[in-house]
Every structure is written in structure tokens, then in C-alpha cells.
Amino acid sequence: MAQLVRRQRVSAFVGYHAFGLQESDDAELPVPFPDDFHRHSFLGTHPGRLDITSGGHTHTATVDVEVWDGAPPPNNPGDWDEQAEADFESTSGQVAVWSMHTGRMDEVITLADAGGSWRVRVTCVGRAAAAALSEGEGTGAGVERYLVQFWPADA
């Protein structure tokens, strides 16, 4: 049975319905955030990068990141608005959060002490509330929440 290795909470400044998780050592990435962002899918991918489309235009989302030593138990689909999985390659073992408005955020997410191949599951709740907030007040914090789970691809 897979074990949780670490859990970290970060904030993601969402702008233009989007934010990204990108390899921290991004100098060699062929398509850096936000180039070629996939606006019509919940989770888009590029080498070393995950593009996440939000329900709201401008707000601060809460992102809980979990690192597991194997595939985590499945999440109950009824508990989440959206859910998707993808492959992710990291050369450094660290990931940075990127915003369309502010660029790279200061906090770094540690996956491991070195690079490697990962599977990732991204789930979200609060999309309708974030959309309504965007239509009304315009901004807010913590209305839309994400759970991002990484585990080694070979596990």
C-alpha cells in the first residue's frame, strides 16, 4: 500500500482562468509557461509543465500537493468537480507555481532530492463558486481548492 511522503499547501494566483506547475529548473524547457497554454482542457501538459484551467478568472486558489511513494488510493469522483491524470518529468525534483499575472511564485514544491519521472493526479472543487466570484466581486481567496498528487511513474 502506498504511503504519503510529504504534503505541502501553496497558494496559486489564478489569472485569465489559469495557473501552472512547472519544473523549477526551467532553463531547458522547450515550452515555458504560459506559452501554448491549453485553455479548453482542465489539465494540459508540456514537457516539465502542467497547465491548469480554473473555473474563475482572477483569484487565489488553495493547492494541496501530496507526494506519495506509490499510486495513492483513488479519489471519490463525487467529491470533486474535475479530475485528470498525466505524466510529469522533473530534472531537479522541484516544481514552481506560475501565474499568468505575476509569473513565478516564490514557494517551491519538493518532489524528491533529484529529478525523475512522475504520475500526477489533479483534482479540483469550488469551480462554480470561483466562476460566480469572478462574475461578482472579481477576486477572492480559497474558494477553489486543488489536490495535486505526485508519485513515481515506475511505482
C-alpha positions, 0 to 999 in steps of 0.5 A: 500500500502506498504511503504519503511522503510529504504534503505541502499547501501553496497558494496559486494566483489564478489569472485569465482562468489559469495557473501552472506547475512547472519544473523549477529548473526551467532553463531547458524547457522547450515550452515555458509557461504560459506559452501554448497554454491549453485553455479548453482542457482542465489539465494540459501538459508540456514537457516539465509543465502542467497547465491548469484551467480554473473555473474563475478568472482572477483569484487565489486558489488553495493547492494541496500537493501530496507526494506519495511513494506509490499510486495513492488510493483513488479519489471519490469522483463525487467529491470533486468537480474535475479530475485528470491524470498525466505524466510529469518529468522533473530534472531537479525534483522541484516544481514552481507555481506560475501565474499568468499575472505575476509569473513565478511564485516564490514557494517551491514544491519538493518532489524528491532530492533529484529529478525523475519521472512522475504520475500526477493526479489533479483534482479540483472543487469550488469551480462554480463558486470561483466562476460566480466570484469572478462574475461578482466581486472579481477576486477572492481567496480559497474558494477553489481548492486543488489536490495535486498528487505526485508519485513515481511513474515506475511505482 
